[in-house]
Amino acid sequence: MMLPRLVLLSTSLLTFFLLGACHRQAVSAAAITPPRVLQFGTGGGFVGTSTRYLLYATGRLERQQGAPGDSTVPAVVLTSLAPAAVARYFRAFDALPTDSLTLQQPGNMYYFLAGRTATGRPVALTWGANGARISRAAQNLFDELMKLPVN
């Protein structure tokens, strides 16, 4: 009778100490914050598909083609850019005029540039309709991004 109680007590104590030794590891916000990403590309036309490029702050460049907003389409990694080039694109993005960070005037064929600035301000530019204009800085950045090795 005494032996089963002793085994139960020792097993309980061992379990208690082992579980007490385990502790949750703290995770900082930086560890779970996704890297910054610039999204740019074109869309529309008869079929209504879009080609979206994603440039991550890490330098990875991806392409995603399909229906706008279709998250089931996998992105294809195209290349990895040099850190200096990536920093230049993100600096230009962060320097966009604050009075022109939002525009939603797509046409049959449209162009877009989106992301968040370093301060967290959302940028959502979609243009293509007759008369739709974005700032010269945004247009220059878009043109430069579209010249990346995206083939």
C-alpha positions, 0 to 999 in steps of 0.5 A: 500500500505504501509503495503505490502512494510513494510512486504516485507522490514521486511522479507528481513531484517530478511532473511539477518540477519539470513543468515548472522548469518550462517557461514561455519565451518572450517574443518581441514585437519586432520578431512578429512584425512582417518586413515592409513591402512595396506593392506595384504593378498593372491590371485590368483589360478584357480579362481583368487580371493583374500583375503584382510585384512585391519588393520586400525590405529584405530585397526579395522581389516577387511576382503574383499574377491573377485576379486582383485580391486572389490570395490563392495565387502563389507568388514567384520569387524573381530575384534578390536586390542589393541592399543599397538599391532596396534602401533607395526605393524605400527612401523614395517611397517614404519621401512621397508628398503626404498630400497625395498618398491616396488615389483610387481612379482606376481605368480599364487598364490601371497601375498601382503603387501601395505600401506603408511608409516608415512612419506607418502611413498607408499609401494606396495609389491606383490610377489609369482613368482619363485625367487621373494623375499621381505626383511626379515623385510617385510616377518616377518611383513607379517607373523605376520599380517597373524597370527592375528585373521582373521578367 
